[in-house]
Amino acid sequence: MSRPIRAFINCAALRHNLAVVRRHVHQARIMAVIKADAYGHGLLRVARALDAVDGFAVLELEAAIQLREAGFSQPILLLEGFFSIEEIEAIDHYRLNTVIHCHEQLSMLLAHKKTGKPDIFLKINTGMNRLGFRPEEGNSVLNRLKQWRTDISITLMTHFACADDLLEADHVDQQLGNFARLEEKREGCIPRTLANSAAILRYPGTHADWVRPGIILYGASPLPDKTGIELGLQPVMTLTSRIIAVQHLDFSDRLGYGGQFVADQPMRVGVVAAGYADGYPRHAPTGTPVLVNGRRTRLIGRVSMDMLTVDLSGINEAGAGSLVTLWGEGLPVEEVARSAQTISYELLAALSPRVQTVSSIP
Ligand SMILES: *Cc1c(COP(=O)(O)O)cnc(C)c1O
């Protein structure tokens, strides 16, 4: 048998979560965000399971081309646009949608003699201050684009900084106000996209023409006060491994690198084939929840590159070969993330390529 760590990807859960999104957004079109190898779940596997969506969003041109070549005919959006003028050729050839977020991109685009009908997402910075044109520049940029090509399709896009945080509702309102300021001066109706997962759940008024869910499709919650399960979502990734050795600690024995965990009584310890080189967070402290044979226990001692150690007190039947669930079904990834002082996004996206993934039949 090979090293026992596995990531199980439940394709039925992906479709269930898509249905949950659909119920929240009614008629808005859904652009599934499958950047970062679909948040660690596998680009093509996830795209196939979510084939019913209206569009996909990725970062790299290569990922977009992979989707097109696999036969997906939906709009595919490049969330950061292109990085050099050479990429515009391929965007045209593969009929991709691109974000335009800065003057450098705008100049490159306008210098290009496109043959196909361009379809761009004009990113407006309404207060996140990461990517996008200022709202007051928006209309002049729109005019330049329309002068360049009268047949151009444009969607206005913005991104919220604080949609997950109930205490920051004012910030969302400010961003909406800035977006609306651009729209007031404009003639005609231009499609809009604003909402990520958190805004889909918290701010129905932001759904507009396209929503851009990421994390909720994978069954994890973007909200600090609720888990995915509580939102009616199902976890898509379940990361499991097995105990490969058992140690018996006496009172005052120390465990692992740094020796920081000290046994306060004799105890059994399970050594699990999972470490930070697999994507398990090294900063997860003693006490982080783990399941052994489906029973809840805790991580103890420091996580090392290829192994971690768990408390087997009270789980007498567990031994070498016992199944260990690190997150997923039965143990929300949000709980592990909180314990490691990070977010579920980081844990899922950091799954190492060395972990073998197994998908349920789609
Ligand atoms: C990643 C991303 C999303 C998805 O965010 P979630 O919080 O995972 O729903 C949406 N829009 C943009 C621009 C993104 O970069």
The ligand as an SDF file (V2000), in Angstrom:
LIG
                    3D

 15 15  0  0  0  0  0  0  0  0999 V2000
  -11.5870   34.6350   -5.3460 C   0  0  0  0  0  0  0  0  0  0  0  0
  -12.5730   35.6010   -5.8570 C   0  0  0  0  0  0  0  0  0  0  0  0
  -13.9470   35.3840   -5.7040 C   0  0  0  0  0  0  0  0  0  0  0  0
  -14.5130   34.2440   -4.8940 C   0  0  0  0  0  0  0  0  0  0  0  0
  -14.4360   34.5530   -3.5290 O   0  0  0  0  0  0  0  0  0  0  0  0
  -15.1070   33.6080   -2.4210 P   0  0  0  0  0  0  0  0  0  0  0  0
  -14.9550   34.3540   -1.1660 O   0  0  0  0  0  0  0  0  0  0  0  0
  -14.3250   32.3290   -2.4290 O   0  0  0  0  0  0  0  0  0  0  0  0
  -16.5160   33.4000   -2.8510 O   0  0  0  0  0  0  0  0  0  0  0  0
  -14.8150   36.2800   -6.3080 C   0  0  0  0  0  0  0  0  0  0  0  0
  -14.3500   37.3390   -7.0050 N   0  0  0  0  0  0  0  0  0  0  0  0
  -13.0450   37.5900   -7.1500 C   0  0  0  0  0  0  0  0  0  0  0  0
  -12.6040   38.7850   -7.9190 C   0  0  0  0  0  0  0  0  0  0  0  0
  -12.1120   36.7440   -6.5850 C   0  0  0  0  0  0  0  0  0  0  0  0
  -10.8000   37.0020   -6.7120 O   0  0  0  0  0  0  0  0  0  0  0  0
  1  2  1  0
  2  3  1  0
  2 14  2  0
  3  4  1  0
  3 10  2  0
  4  5  1  0
  5  6  1  0
  6  7  2  0
  6  8  1  0
  6  9  1  0
 10 11  1  0
 11 12  2  0
 12 13  1  0
 12 14  1  0
 14 15  1  0
M  END
$$$$
